């Protein structure tokens, strides 16, 4: 294993080094993927619940969009502080706390009695879950070199389509429990899908390892190589960009990436929360809606893994991100004009979800390529927190336009405009990073920077 002991900062790794990275990936990512499936399910299951809940609580389309979106205000307020705490005390303790908190709040949402209490619980759920996603992205910088971080990120983000593939049919089926124990079906849905997060929190405390230096499941030689290659990358990033927390908040690339994420999440969350009602409007029954809603996410899951591998293998990442966003935009416009055909509408929704999923899997390695240290903790959290305000704007925007026009067509076109803007903005960031990195291998970030000296 002599080749393993040398820190590799080049554009590729030896087969032995790839085995180490694969070992790390299989040890860390599956559990975090399971947590993210539960997280995303608890975040968007109100979309299915709304099929019967809105009538019981007296929620109009705009009121539902507003209240459901309050989740992201709570998320916004607590995101950066949460990531700084994670950096200080470690991912094992802090992610466990996040899981337990949001699980209890999600289950408690079943007992809201009207628009105000529903909005309050959604806000509290945002506070409880805040820090999980950016915390995982920060955690990945502790374990995965930039060259493979896209692969790990894509595997983690499979939680989004899996939550919708598995969750939509289960959630719609749970509505059939209406009347059991004196509770509505949507109440059982929220209770039964909220409690797993709390259980996973206790598992997390016993499962995660904070940093490679503490990984007893790696040999001493494997730990030494991984620590060295990650330290080399952090040094390279710090040499090109500041690692101080305050500088992350005034870095124009961080602000533009936050704007990109804001626009993209308008599409991601807006479409996710309203898709059950869009599909129901095509003539499908309540239970059938859950199964039909899973189809776009099956397509998205396959596409995002393939797209992430293409992105990792070569080429400037922002091109992959922009292409995915434009596919989503075009598909949403097509869906807005295909209201008379259920089949065409579902195909268009598949295209929209594929575009959004491929964006998710290729976007996050970009900011982590120019952020390190405290700047990474604060910068990634700020990108997620500002971006998640789009999670409020998207549902509310769609709800208002739907209520005003009695149609989803103009709402989908409006969301498509935001995705197009995001595609333009990410190319601005990509071009600037490519110019700074030089022609080393056409990539951005520490791999390109380090390869100059090889």
N, C-alpha and C positions, 0 to 999 in steps of 0.2 A: 504493500500500500504506500510505497514511497511517493507516488504521484499525488496522493491525497493530502500529504502534509504541506505542500506548497500552496500558499494562498493564490488563488487564480482570479485575476482581475480582467482577464481577457474576454473575448466575445463568446466563448463557449467553454464547456466543462468536459472533463474526461468522463468515460463511462463510470469509473469508480465514484467520482464526485457527483455524477447524476444520481447514482444509487443512494448516496447520502441525502441528497435533496429530496428524492422520492420517499425515503424513510421518514424524513421530517414532515413532508406533506401529508403522508398517510397517518402520521401520529397526531397532527394538529388539526388539519382541515375538516375531517369528517365530523368531529364533535362540534366544531364551530358552525359547520354547515347545518347540522341538526338544530342548533340554537337559532340560527337565522331563519330556518323554515318556520319555527314556532314564532319568532319575532314578527316575521312578515305576515304570518297568518293572523296573529293578534292585531296587527296594524290594519289589515284590510278586510277582516271577516265581517265588518259592519256593512260592507257592500252587499253581501248575501243577506245579512240580517235585515237590511233596509227593505227587502222585498215584503216583509210583514211588519217590521218594527216601526217604520215611518207612520203607518196608519194607526198603530197602537199609541204612539207618542205624539201624534199630531204634527209631524215634521213635514213641511213643504220642501220641494226640491232645493230651494236656496237655503233654507234653514238646515237641511241635512248637510249640504256642502259646506256651510259655514261651521257647523258644530263638529263634523268629522275632521275638518281641516285644522281645528284648534289643537289637535295632537301635535302639529308641527311647530306651533308657537312654543309649547312646552319644550319640545326637542331643541328649538333654536336657543332658548335661554340657558339650558343646562349643558349644551354640547361641549363647549370649550372647557369650562371648569371640570367636567367629567373626564375629559382626556388628560388634563393636567394631573388630576388625582390618580388616574391609571398609571401615568408615567412615574408618579411618586411612590405608590404602594404596590404596584404590580398588577398584571392582568388577571391573575388567578382570583384574588380577593375581590377586585372591583367588578369584573364581569359577572361573578357569582352574585354580588349584591344587585346588579342591574337586572339579572334574570329573575330573582326572587321578587323584587319590587314590581316589575311590570306584570308578572304573572298574577299577583294578587289584585292589582288595579284592574287588569283586563277582566278578570272574573267578576269583580265587584260592579263593573259596568252593566251587568245584567239587571241590576236593581234600580236603574235610573227610572224616573217617572215622567220626564218631559224634556223639552228642548234645552232648558237651562242646565239641569242636572246631567244630561247627556254631554253637553259641551264641556262642563267642568271635568267630567271623568275622562273625556278625550284629552283635555289639557294635561291632567295629572298623569295619564298614560304616557304622554310625550315626555314629561319630566322623568318618569320612571325608566323609560327605555333609552333616554338620551345618553349618548356616549358609547353605545354598543357597537354600531357600525364603524364610526371613525376609530374607536378603540381597537377593533379587529384590524383595520387597515394599518394603524400604528404598530400593532403587535406583529403583523407580517413583516414590517421593516426590521424587526429584531431577529427574524428567523430566515427570511428568503432574500437572496441576492436579486438585484434588479432584473437580471436576465430571465428569471423564472417567476417573478412576482405576479406577472399577468396570469400565468397558469394557476397559481394559488388563489388569486383574486376571483378568477372566473369560476373555479371550483366552489369557492365560498358563496358567490352570488347565484349559484344554481339554486340556492334557497328560495329565490323569488319565484322562478317558474315551478319548482317542486311544490311550494306552498300553494300555488294556484292550481296545479294539476291535481294534487291530493286534496287540498283544502276545499276547493269549490264544490266538488261532488259531496264530500263529507258534510260541509256546512249546510248545503241545501237539503241534504237528507235529515240533518238534525232539526230542521224546521218542522219535520213531521212529528216531533215529540210534543207538539203544542197540546197543552192541557195536562201533561204528566206532572203530578205533584202540585198542581195549581199554577204552574209556570207556563209562559208562552214558549213556543219553539225557539225564538231568537234568544231568549234568556238561557235556555239549555245550551245553545250554540256557544254563547260567550263564556259560560261557566266551564264547560267541558274543554274548550280550546284555550282557556287561560291558565288552568292549573299546571299543565306540563312545564311551563316556563319556570315555575317555582321549584318543581322537582329537579329540573336540569341545573338550577342554581347550586343546589347542594352537590350534585355530581361534578359540576365545574370546579368547585373548591378542591376536590380531590383528584382532578384530572389534568388541568393545565400546568405547564411549566413556564415560568415567567421568561427566562432567557436561556440561550444555548449553553452558557456556562454551568447551568444547574441541571442539564439534561442527563440524568443517570442512564437513560435508555440509549444514549450514544456512547461509543467508545471514546477513550481519551484522545485518540488520534483524530477521530471524526469531529469531536467538539473543537479541537484546536484548529482544524482546517476551517470549519464554519465560522468560528469567532474571527479568524484572521481575514477571511474574504469579506465578511461584513464590515469589519473595522476599516479595511482598505476602501471599500465603497463609501462609507460614511466620511472618511477623510477627504476623498475626492470631491464629494458633494460639498463639504464644508469649505474646501478650497475655492470652489466656484461660486458658492452661495452662502450667505450668512446662516448660522445655525441658532441665532438668538431668537427668543420668542417674539420680542417686540418687532423685529424686522419682518416676521411672517405676516403681521397684520398690515404692513404697508407695502408689501411686495406686490407689484401690479399683476404678476402672473397668478398669484394666489387669488386676488380679487376677480380676475377674469375667469379663472377656473370655478370660483364660487358662482359667478353669473351663468356659466355654462351649466353647472349642476342645477341651479335654480330653474332654468328654462327646461332642462331635460326632465326634472322631477314633476314639473307641471304636467308633462305628458305621461310620465310613468305612473304617478299616484292618481292623477285625474282619470286616466283611462282605467286603471285598476279598480278604483272605487265605483265607477259608473258603468263598467262593462256589463255586470249582471243586468242592470236596467236597460242598457242598450240592446242586449241579446233578448231580453224579455219582450222588448218592443218589436222584435222581428217575428213574434208569434209563438215563442217557446213557452212551455209551462215552467212552474217554479223549480221542480226537481231537474228537469231537462236543462235549465239554465246553467246549473252547476257543472254538468258534464260538457256542455258546449263551450263554456268559459275556460275549460281546461285545455281545449285543443290549441289555441294560440300559444299557450305556455309550453306545451310539448314541443312545438316547432321552435320556440324561443330557446329552450334548454339545449337542444341539439346545436342550433346555430351559434349560440354564444360560446360554446366550448371550441367549436371549429374556428370561429373568428378570433378568439383569444390565442389559439395556437399559431394562427397565421401572423398575428401581431407580434408574438414573441419571437418568431423565427426571423423576422427582418422587416425592414421598412420603417418609415417614420410613423410613430403611433397615431398622431393626430389625424392622419388621413383615414385610418380605420375608424376612429371615433366619429369623424365628420360624415363618412359614408353611411355609417349605421344610423345616425340622426336623420340624414336626408331620406333614407329608406323609410324610417318611421313617419316622417312628415308626408311623403308622397302617399303612403298607405292610408293615413288618416284622411287625406283629401279624397282619395278613392272611395273610402268607406262612407264619406259624407254624401257622395253622389250615387251610392249603391243601395239606397234605402228600400227600393222595391224588390230586391233580390236577397233573400236570407243567405244563400250560398256565397254570393259575391261579397256580401258584407262580412261574413265570417272569414273568408280568404283575406280580405283587406285588413281585418283585425289581426290576423296571423302576421301579416307583413309589418304592422305597426309594433306588435309585441316583439317580433324578431329584431327590428331596428333598435328598440329601447333596450332589450336584453344585451345586444351586441355592444351598445354604447357602454352599459354598466361594466362589462367585462374588460373593456380596453381603455376606459378613461382613467381609472385610479392609479395605474402605474405612472401616469404622466406627472401629477403633482408630487408623488413620492420620489421622482427622479431629480427634483431640485430642492427638496426639503429634507432636513436631517435634524437630530437632536430635539431641543425644545421647539424649534421652528416647525418640525414635523408634527409634534404633538398639537401645537396650537393651530398651525396652518391647515392640516387635514381636518381638524375639528371645525374650523371656521368654514371651510369649503362645504362640509356636510351640513353644518347648521344653517348657513345662508341658503344653501341649496334646498334644504328641507322646508324653507318658507314657501317654496314652490308647491310643496305638498298641501299647503293651505290654499294657495291661489288656484291650483288646478281644479280640485273638487268644487270650490266655490264658483269659479268662472264658468265651469260647465253647467252647474246648477242654475246660475242666474240666466245664462243664455237659453238653456232648455226651458226654463219657466217663461221667458219672454217670447220665445219663438215657437214653443210647443214642438221642438224638434232638436235632435242632436247634431244636425248637419253643420250649422255655423259654429257650434261649440268645438267640433272636431277640427274644423278649418282654423279656428283661433289657436288651438293647441299646436297644430302643424306649423304655424308661424313661429311659435316659440322654439320648436325643435330646429327649424331652419336657422334662426338666429344663433342658437347654440353651436350649430355646425360651423358657422362663420367664425365665431369667437374662438373655438378650440384650434382652428387652423392658425389664427394669429399667434397663439401660445406656441404651437408646434413649430412654426417657421422661426420664431425668435430663439427657441431652444436649439434648433438645428443649426442656426447660424453661429450660436455661441459654442456648440460642441465641435463644429467643424466637420469635415468630410470623413471622419474616421471609419465609420461603417454605416452611415446613414441613419443612425439611431440617436435618440436623445437620452440624456441622463448619465449616470456614472459608468455604465459599460462603455459608452462612446468616449467619455472623458479619459478613463483609465487606459483605453486601448491606444491612446496617442503615444504612450510611453513604452509600448510593447515592442 
